[in-house]
Structures are given as C-alpha cells and as structure tokens.
Amino acid sequence: MSQVAILSQSSTPVPFSPNATLQIFDDFLGFNNLDRSFSLGWTSDDFSSSPIADPAHPGITANLEITSDAGYIIMRNNSNVAEGQFALGGGALSVFWVIKVATLSAASPRYILRVGLGDTITTSDQANGVYFEYSDNINSGNWVGKTASASVRSTANSAVAVTNADYVKLGITVNAAATSVSFFVNSAEIANSPLTTNIPTASITPFISVIGTVDTTAEGSVIADLFYLTQTLTSSR
C-alpha cells in the first residue's frame, strides 16, 4: 500500500519521505476469501471478514469458531513460519491495533489473545516479539505487555481490565535503539511499562492471534478494526 502525502491546513504538502519514514496501515477491507488475505498481504487462519458491519468501524475482521488451536492474521508467513518484516533497533517504531474483545475469556470457554509484533503462529507463546496478552486467568484478566527474545520473556502486568464494552486502542512503542518498549491502552501507558529486557533481535512481524484453550471460542469473540505502524529510520535509506 503506497503512502499518500497529507496536506496541512495551510495546503503545504507534507514531504513524502519513504526513505526516512515508513508508514503502513490496514483497515481490513477487501478480504479475499480465496487466499484468506487482506490488502497488505496478511495470511489468516480462522479469521474472516466480520458478518456484522459496524457503522463507526468500517472494515473489520473477526475470529471464526476456534477449538484447541490458534486463529490468527499475520503479515507474510510461509509454511507456518513467520517471515519477519521488522528488525528492531533501526529507528523509533510505533504500532497500534484497534480491536474489540466482544466476548471475554472465561473458565469455559477460555482463550488467549495476543496482539502486536511477533513470529509465532502456533498455540505456543511468541518466541520473539513485543505484544499484548490477555486471558481471564492471566493477571486477573487485565492487559499484559510482553517482550520475548529467543523464548525468554518479560511481562508488564497492568491494572487495566479487559472489557467487552467498546473498542480499545493498543499501542506499542520501541525506542530507536530497541532498548525500551512501552505499552499503551487508549493512549495511557500501563503500569510496569516500559520493559527493558528480552527485547527481540530476531525479525518480527505484525500479528493478532486467538488461541482456544478450553472448549470452543465463539465466532466474533475478538474483532480487529484497524492496524497502523510508523517507523522513523535512524539513518535514511
């Protein structure tokens, strides 16, 4: 997807500098049922365009019914191995997901939601990544920020409860040198953030996954509305 220069109120064009600043987004429009992909070349399994339109949130995708496996959308993968698009440390990076947890995890059915940047699309936790995690029996059902490097992980347990009342904006920012990762829920930084350990050096890629752990997770339990990412390169290309 090409970047479009945005005009300011003074009608002065903002410089188009893809050599210095990467900006990508997906509104999850135009789902292709043949290869189960969206406009940025995502690969998906057990996710599809939502059967219920939302006038305030155009372009939404939701999980299908999930049992004891993982449903996901991930940008570029091959043979169940994620092909990472981003290696942290080349410039400040921020990634945001606008999602809705429409049906909360419970004792039954129970699932684990993970969303951010990572490299794992099985039922295992991320081997490498910076991401949010939620389940009713993890941190009392509050959001958790996590970093993972070579399957060693650090956690930022927040006091922000996951609710099914409305959409939520989850933000992750990584400093230019990739020595600090901060986590935000609706623009407010969570407790125990930033994390400064187990920040991945391996390449990672945008993803969202819903892993069924007990009984059957209903279709539409997790809805994704919008993904956007900005990286300002330390050294222009």
N, C-alpha and C positions, 0 to 999 in steps of 0.2 A: 504494500500500500504506500503510495507516494505521499510525502509531506506537502501540505499546502500552505503557502505563506499567508499569514493573517494580517489584515490591515488594522491599524490602530485607529482611534477616533480622529486623529489628525490626518488620516489617509496616507501616512508614511508607511511603506511596506517594511515589515519585519524581515531582516536578512534571512534568506534561505541558505542555511549552512549545514547540510547533512554531513560535511566532512568534520564538523566540530560537535554537532549536537544530533543525537539520534532520538527521534520521536515516533512511536508507533502506538496504535490503538486498535481495538476491535469492539464493535457494538453487537457482534454476534448476529448479524443479518446475513441472509443468503446462505443458510445451512444447506449443504449438498448431501442429500440422503444416499447418493450412490457411493461416495467415498467417505461420508461422515466427516466432512471438513468444513471450516469456515474460511473467511477471506484471507487470513494470514497463514493459511496452510497448517492449521491445527489438525491433529489426529485425535479422534474421540472414540470412546467405547462406553456404552451405556449412558451417553448423553445425547440429547437431540434438541431440536427447536421446541420451545415450550408450546403445549397445546392451548394455553391460555394467554391471550395478549394482555398487556398492561399499558394503558394509555400514557402513563408517566414514565415508563421504562421501555422504549422501543428496542426491539432486538434482544430477546432473552433466550437463554438455553437452560435446560434443567436435566437432572438425572432421570434416567429410566429406573424401573424397578431393579433393585440390587439385592442379591443374597450374600453369600460369603465370598465376595470378590470385590474388585475395585472398578468403579466407574470413573472416567476421567476425561478431561480435554487437556492436551499438551501440545505445545508448538514444536512441530517437527520431531518425529520419532521413527525408528526403524527396527522392526523385529523385537518390539518390547524393550528396546534400549534407547533411552533418551539421547538425542543428539543436541548437546548444549549449544545455545546461541550466544551466551554471555559468560565471559571470564571476568570476575570482579577485580577491581584494582586499577582499571584504566581510566577512571573518572567517576565523578559522583553519579549515582544511579538512584532513581526512584521508580517504584512500581505500585500501581493501585488496582484493586479489584472492587467493583461494586456488586455485592451479592445479597441474597436474602436466604436465611435459614428458615424456610417456610414450615418445616416440621422438625421440632427439636429431637435430638437423640435422647433415648430413654433406656431403662433397663431392658425393654423389649418393645419395638426394635431398637437396636443400638448401631451406630455407625461412627466413623471417624472422618472428619472433614479436614483436609489440608489444602492450603492455597497460597501461592507465592511464586518463587523460583526454585526449581529442583531438578532432579534427574532420575526419579524412581516412579514407575507407574504400576508396580505390583502392589500387593497388600502390605508390603514392608514399609517402614518409615523411610523418609528420604535419606539416602546415603550422603548426598551433598545438596545443600540448599539453604535458602533464607525464606521463611514461610510462617504462616499462622496455622494453628491446630485447634480443633475443638472436638470434644465428645462429652457427654453428660458425666462420665466418670473420670475425666481428666481435669484437674484444677477446679473441681466443683462446678464444671460446666461454664467456666469463664474462658475468655480467649487466652491463648498461649502463643507467644512469639518464640520462634526456634531458629537456631543456626545448626548446620550439620556439615562436618568435614570428615570424609572417609569413615562414615557411620559413627562418629563420635559427636555428641550433640550438647548444646547449651539451651536452656529454656528461660524465658521471661514470663513468669506467671502473673497475669494481670488480675485485677479485681473487677473487670468489665464482663458482666454476664452476657452470654449469647441469648438473644431473644428472637422470637418469631414475629415481632410486631411490624418491622419495616426493613427496608434495605439498609445495608451498612457499607461504609467505605473503609476498606482495609488498606493501609499504606505501609510500605517498607522502604526505608531509605538507607543507602550504603554510602559511606564517605568515599572520597576519591581514591584513597589508598587501600580501601577494603579492610580497615582495622576496626570499624564500628558499624553496627547495624541497629537501626531504630525502628520501632513498630508503633503504628498509629491506628486508632479506631475512631472513625468520624473526626479526623484531624487532631485528636487528643492523644498524646503519647501515653502509652500504657506504663504501668508500674514495672520496675526491674528492667527497663529499657534505657539506654541501648545495651546490646550484647557485644562483647569484645573478644570472645573466644569461639573457637570452632567455626570460623568463617571460611567458607569453602574456597579452595584454589582451583578445583576442577570446574569445568564448564557446566552451566546450568541453564534452564530454560523456563519460560512461564508455564504454569500448570494449575489445575484445580482437580482434586480427587475426592471421591466419596467412597469409603471402604465399609462395606457391610460386615458387622462382626457378630450380631445376634439377630436371628430371624430375618425378615425381609424389610428392607428400607423402601418406603413407598416412592413411587414416581413423583417428581416435583418437590422432594424434600429440600433440595438445595437448588437455588436458581442463580445463575450468573447473568448480569446485565451489561457490564462494561469492564474492559481491561485497558489500561494505558500505562506506558513506560517512557521515561526520559532518561537518557544518559548524556552528560556533558563530558566529552573526552578531555583528558588532561593534555594530550598532545593531538592537535588536529591532524587529520589524515591528508 
